[in-house]
């Protein structure tokens, strides 16, 4: 089987160990301190999300009153309130 190191796409052809349904590199058969996560290479799949519609912001999916988070406090209508503890 062919693997790639997750996040770098570097090919990996050594031993792997399955921990929690994730694959990791190994030398001795166990998860080690220098193990990297790898993914199984599936040839010919490519990008399967090319037709996916991304959500857009509109009046139905925005927070009421335009509430946003800024600097650790909630802001609504121009007046900031700090989070109460």
N, C-alpha and C positions, 0 to 999 in steps of 0.2 A: 504494500500500500504506500501511497505517496502522501506526505504531510507537508504543511508549511507552518512556520512559526507565526503565531497570531500577532498581528500588528506590524510585522516586518515583511511578511510574505517570502521570507528566506526558506528555501527547500530544506526538509529534514528527512533523513532516511534511516534513522536509528530506532532504538526501542522506545515504546511509549507505554504509559500506564494510565488507566481510566480511573479518575477520582471524581465522584459526584457527576457522572456523565460528561466530564470534561477530560480531554486528553492532554498529557504532559510528557515532556521528554524525561528519559531516565537512563541511567547506566546500569543500576543494580536491580531494577524491577520494582522500586518504590518511589514515592514522591520525595524528591531531594531538595536541598536548599538552593541548588542552582538549576532547577527544572524550569522549563518554559512551557507555556501553553501552546499547543499545536492544533491545527484543524486539518481534517481530511480533505484532500484535493479531489474535487469531483469535476472531471474534464467535461467541457461542452455545455455547462450550465449557464455561464455568463451572468449578466445582471438580470434577475427575474422581476425587478420592480419598475421597469421602464414605463409601464402604463398606469402606475399607481397615481391616483389623484391626491394631492396634498391638501390638507385643510386650510381654509382661509378664514380670516377674522371677519365677522359680521355682527349685526346687532343681536342675533340669537345666541351666539357663543361667547360674548364678552361679558365681563362682570358688570353688574348694575352700577351705574353712577361713575363709571370709569375708574374704579379703585385699582391702584397699583402699589407695588412695594418699592420704596426708595429709602436707602440709608438706614435700614433697620426699623423704620416706622411706617405705618400705613398712611397713605396720602389719599384724600378724597376731597374734591372740590377746592383744592389749593391750601387746605390747612392740614399740617402734619400732626399726627398723634403718635407718641411713643407707645410701644407694646407695654401693656400693664402686666405686672407680675403678681 
